[in-house]
Amino acid sequence: MTQTQPAYRRQKDVVELTSLSRVTLWRMVQRGEFPKPVQLSPGRVGYPAAAVDAWIAQRQGTGELAA
């Protein structure tokens, strides 16, 4: 059986993947420098996994994000 990737990532997972703090992540979203989270249900948001992965790939390509 194959394991599928989640469509959305929790903030905790995004922070871990990017090594950004929660505050820096929030600031980058506010400035339009990071994908906006999506409201999934009351009190629950998720970051689109494909957009986060694309952002990471772009940063790795420019040398701005250490792998």
N, C-alpha and C positions, 0 to 999 in steps of 0.2 A: 504494500500500500504506500502511495506517495504522500508526503506531507506537504500541504499547501501553505503558502505564505499568507499572513494576515493582510487584509485589505487596508487596515488602519493600524497605526502604532500608538501605544500609550505614550504620554509625555515622558514617563520614567524611561521607557525604551529609547526614545529619541535622544534624551539627555545622555544616556549611556553610549549610544551609537556615535554621536557627534562630539562628545566630550565638552559640550556647551553646558553652562549652568542654566537653571530654569529661568532666571532673570534675563540672561543674555538671549536665550531662545525667545522669550516673550518680546524683548526689544527688537529683535530681528524680524519677528512676525509683524510688529507694529510699523516697522520701516519698509516692509515689503521685501525683505531680504531672505525670507524663509517661508516655505509653504504654510498657509493658514490652516489651523485645525478645523475639523468639521464637527458640528454638534450631532452626536449619535443618539442621545437620549437626554432627558433632564439630568443635569449633573455629570454628564459623561461626554468627553470630546476625544477625538482621535485624529492623528495626523495621517493623511493619505500616504500609505507605504510607498507607492510608486513615485510620488513627488519627493518624499524624503530620500529615497534611494537615488533619484536623479540629482538632487541637490548635492548629496555626498559624492557621487561620481564626478560631477562638475568641479567640485572643490578639490578632489584628488587629482583631477586632470591639470589643474592650475597650480598645484602644490600648496594650496591654502589650508589643507586639512591633512594632518598626519594620520596615516593609516594604523 
